[in-house]
Amino acid sequence: MHPEAFSLALSFLDYLGIGVFAISGALLAAEKRQTLVTFIFFAVVTGVGGGTLRDLLIGRRSSGFTATRRS
């Protein structure tokens, strides 16, 4: 497998995993018969939280939470 194809496959799986976390949060909100705002909130929080938890478990520094200083 070419390195570019492997990288593309990993990116796809990464986004798929985040989507699965977001869908699980949205389904929980739907099950609890929440408002649209709560539905969106649950989807975003579980998507971001799930992606962050995955990054922590595999030891990858998430670029969204690292501080970079520009001089």
Buried (B, 14 or more C-beta within 10 A) or exposed (E): EEEEEEEEEEEEEEEEBBBEBBEBBBBBBEEEEBEEEEBBBBBEEBBBEBBBEBBEEEEEEEEEEEEEEEE
